Amino acid sequence: MHRYGSRSDSASDISRYFSKAVNLSQQETLGEVVVELLREGKRLSRRAICAKLMYRLEMACTPEQDAHYRELVGMMFQR
């Protein structure tokens, strides 16, 4: 079932995630993820951003990277 206005809801959700990013590296990471998705021609959604962040979390090499990506993934599930 299609929900009217879902595109604007998605855009406002994504902008809310950026506003929750408290430090510059969080904003930079979210920006990189968004750019990657757009360059791949994928639809920008919370699910797509989460998938990219989860992949980066799996590939994290240091405890700092792990904590960074865990925090960003956690932000994606807050409303």
C-alpha positions as a Markdown table, in Angstrom:
| # | Residue | x | y | z |
|---|---|---|---|---|
| 1 | Met | 0.0 | 0.0 | 0.0 |
| 2 | His | 1.4 | 3.3 | -1.0 |
| 3 | Arg | 1.4 | 6.1 | 1.5 |
| 4 | Tyr | 1.0 | 9.7 | 0.2 |
| 5 | Gly | 3.7 | 12.0 | 1.3 |
| 6 | Ser | 6.2 | 9.3 | 2.1 |
| 7 | Arg | 8.9 | 11.0 | 0.0 |
| 8 | Ser | 8.7 | 14.2 | 2.1 |
| 9 | Asp | 8.6 | 12.1 | 5.3 |
| 10 | Ser | 11.7 | 10.3 | 4.2 |
| 11 | Ala | 13.5 | 13.6 | 3.4 |
| 12 | Ser | 12.5 | 15.1 | 6.8 |
| 13 | Asp | 13.7 | 11.9 | 8.6 |
| 14 | Ile | 17.0 | 12.1 | 6.8 |
| 15 | Ser | 17.5 | 15.7 | 7.6 |
| 16 | Arg | 16.6 | 14.9 | 11.3 |
| 17 | Tyr | 19.5 | 12.4 | 11.4 |
| 18 | Phe | 21.9 | 15.0 | 10.1 |
| 19 | Ser | 20.7 | 17.4 | 12.8 |
| 20 | Lys | 21.3 | 14.7 | 15.5 |
| 21 | Ala | 24.9 | 14.3 | 14.4 |
| 22 | Val | 26.6 | 16.2 | 17.1 |
| 23 | Asn | 30.2 | 16.3 | 15.8 |
| 24 | Leu | 31.6 | 17.0 | 12.4 |
| 25 | Ser | 32.9 | 13.5 | 11.8 |
| 26 | Gln | 29.3 | 12.1 | 12.2 |
| 27 | Gln | 28.0 | 14.7 | 9.7 |
| 28 | Glu | 30.9 | 13.9 | 7.3 |
| 29 | Thr | 30.2 | 10.2 | 7.5 |
| 30 | Leu | 26.5 | 10.6 | 6.9 |
| 31 | Gly | 27.3 | 12.9 | 4.0 |
| 32 | Glu | 29.7 | 10.3 | 2.5 |
| 33 | Val | 27.1 | 7.6 | 2.8 |
| 34 | Val | 24.5 | 9.8 | 1.1 |
| 35 | Val | 26.9 | 10.7 | -1.7 |
| 36 | Glu | 27.8 | 7.0 | -2.2 |
| 37 | Leu | 24.1 | 6.1 | -2.5 |
| 38 | Leu | 23.3 | 8.8 | -4.9 |
| 39 | Arg | 26.4 | 8.0 | -7.1 |
| 40 | Glu | 25.2 | 4.4 | -7.2 |
| 41 | Gly | 21.8 | 5.6 | -8.4 |
| 42 | Lys | 20.1 | 4.1 | -5.3 |
| 43 | Arg | 17.1 | 5.6 | -3.7 |
| 44 | Leu | 17.9 | 7.6 | -0.6 |
| 45 | Ser | 16.1 | 6.1 | 2.4 |
| 46 | Arg | 16.7 | 5.2 | 6.0 |
| 47 | Arg | 17.0 | 1.5 | 5.1 |
| 48 | Ala | 19.7 | 2.3 | 2.4 |
| 49 | Ile | 21.6 | 4.5 | 4.8 |
| 50 | Cys | 21.4 | 1.9 | 7.6 |
| 51 | Ala | 22.7 | -0.8 | 5.2 |
| 52 | Lys | 25.7 | 1.3 | 4.2 |
| 53 | Leu | 26.4 | 2.1 | 7.9 |
| 54 | Met | 26.1 | -1.6 | 8.8 |
| 55 | Tyr | 28.5 | -2.6 | 6.1 |
| 56 | Arg | 31.0 | 0.0 | 7.3 |
| 57 | Leu | 30.5 | -1.3 | 10.8 |
| 58 | Glu | 31.4 | -4.8 | 9.7 |
| 59 | Met | 34.5 | -3.5 | 8.0 |
| 60 | Ala | 35.6 | -1.3 | 11.0 |
| 61 | Cys | 39.3 | -1.9 | 11.8 |
| 62 | Thr | 39.6 | -0.1 | 15.1 |
| 63 | Pro | 37.5 | 0.2 | 18.3 |
| 64 | Glu | 37.0 | 3.9 | 17.5 |
| 65 | Gln | 35.6 | 3.2 | 14.1 |
| 66 | Asp | 33.4 | 0.5 | 15.6 |
| 67 | Ala | 32.0 | 2.9 | 18.2 |
| 68 | His | 31.5 | 5.7 | 15.6 |
| 69 | Tyr | 29.4 | 3.5 | 13.3 |
| 70 | Arg | 27.5 | 1.9 | 16.1 |
| 71 | Glu | 26.5 | 5.4 | 17.3 |
| 72 | Leu | 25.4 | 6.4 | 13.8 |
| 73 | Val | 23.4 | 3.2 | 13.3 |
| 74 | Gly | 21.7 | 3.8 | 16.7 |
| 75 | Met | 20.8 | 7.4 | 15.6 |
| 76 | Met | 19.0 | 5.9 | 12.6 |
| 77 | Phe | 16.6 | 4.0 | 14.8 |
| 78 | Gln | 15.7 | 7.0 | 17.1 |
| 79 | Arg | 12.7 | 9.1 | 16.2 |
